[in-house]
Amino acid sequence: MPSYEQLRELLDPATTALLTVECQQGVVGTESALPELAAEARSSGALANVARLVSAAHRSGAQVLHAVAERRPDGRGASHNARLFRAAERLPVQQLSGTRAVRIAPPVEVAEEDFVVRRLHGLSPLAGTDVDALLRNIGCRTLLVTGVSANVAIPNAVFDAVNLGYTAVVPADAIAGVPADYTPAMVRNTLALVATITRTEDVLGVWKP
């Protein structure tokens, strides 16, 4: 874990953005297409920690971006080149544009100054979306990555952020995946090699007034 001074330097609100990944009703909400993941995000406290971090970012002036995965009702432009995409097409809850499923799930709050970036294809919140351009335009150097899932989208976001030149910071208690013991293994064996690993309380301590 980084020291307080190291974390304070990394998370300067003027050059830091907080990214929430797929914290949407159809993924982590009560009517999720992935009930096991939704239950883990809530029971582990990860979703509550994302909400706390978002509130702190709003107070401190750090930019917040919400990355949402969705699809058109006609499916045009959606990816079909992996088993995950084909399985998603058969789920009882679809992440359709304009529906409740793609709204940000409580208790995470969306402020007027937040960016909501939607993607119709792929696995990453950064690749092929507006996120990189938006981050560069606001002078971001550090990306704080939160949300789901530790299985796919979170490592994708971290790797893409690092490849694009950002410093990635991951609060390990503000991400979730399934099964429950997979997340700490992913953090320890993979994410810790490329990102700064921290905890929600430490970030809140840096950002407190």
Secondary structure, DSSP 8 states (H G I E B T S, - for coil): ---HHHHHHHT-GGGEEEEEES-BHHHHSTT-SSHHHHHHHHHTSHHHHHHHHHHHHHHHT-EEEEEEE-B-TT-TT---SSHHHHHHTTSSS--BTTSGGGSB-TT----TT-EEEEESSSS-SSTTSSHHHHHHHTT--EEEEEEE-TTTHHHHHHHHHHHTT-EEEEEGGGEE-SSTTHHHHHIIIIIHHHSEEE-HHHHHHHH--
